[in-house]
């Protein structure tokens, strides 16, 4: 669950969301860590620097609040996203498994 501190970084709505970013302080994370909750760039606009700009904005949001680090989750099957985050300085910390019982 998100804490009460939550900011929308940027939305560009033109019938369809082209880019979207959200960063917050989230329960269950170290109190000095910002968590990027969502980062989406429309497939047609990928590779144009929009994702990197959004991540810089998220990191600036965290710095203004004196948070020491920024974290995010990306699905294991999203290799292109993982490579993007690694290219801009993020490193794999852990993996997880989704468990369900019906």
N, C-alpha and C positions, 0 to 999 in steps of 0.2 A: 504494500500500500504506500502511496506517495505521501510524503510529508506535506505540510501546507505550503512549503516553498516550491513553486513550480512556475516555469516560464516557457512560453512558446517562443522559439527562436525566430522562425520565419515561415510564413505560409504564402503561397502564390496560388490563390484559387481562381481558375478560369474554367469553370465547369468541371474541372478535374484538378486534383492536387498535383502540381508538378514537383514541388519540393516541400518537405516538411521536416522540421526538427523539433525535438522536445527534450529538455534536460531538467533534472530535478535532484533533490536530495531524497533518497529513498530509504525506507525502513529496511533493516537487515544489512545495510552497508555501513562501512566505517563512517562516523560522523564528519570526517574530513574529506569525503569522496563525493563527487558529482557523478550522476549516472545518466548517460544519454539513453532516454527511454525509446526514442524512435528517430530514425534518420532515413528518409525516403527521397530518392531522386528519380524522376520519371526516366524510363529506359532511353528515351530519345535524347535526353539531356545529360546522360552520364558521360564522364570523360571531359566535361567542360569546366571542371574546377568548383562546381557548386557544392558537392559533398565535402570537399576539403574546406571551403569557406564556412559551411555550416558547422563543421567540427571546430574550426578556429573560434567561431562565435560561442560554441558550447564551452570551450576551454576558457574563453574570456569571461563568460558568465561565472564559471567556477572560481577564477582568479579574483574577481571582484568580491566574492564571498569568502575569500581566503581559504578555499578548499584545496587540499594538497594534490589531489589527483582526480582524473576523470576515467570512468569505466563504462563499458557497454557490453551488451550481449549481441552475438550474431549467430545465426543457425549454422550448424556444422556443415551442411550441404551448400552453403553460400561461399564458395571459394573466392569468387571475384571480390566480394565484400571483405573477406578476411585479408586478402592480399592488399586491398585498398587501405585498411586500418593498419596493417603492418608497415606499409609504405610511408604512412604519416606518423609512425612512431609507436603504435600500440603493439603490445606483445601478449601472446596467449598466456593466461593465468591458470585456467582450468577448463575442463569440459564437463558436461552434465548429461544426464539421461532423463527423459520424460517417462514417468511411470504412471500407469493407469490401471484401474480395476473396474470392470463393468459389472 
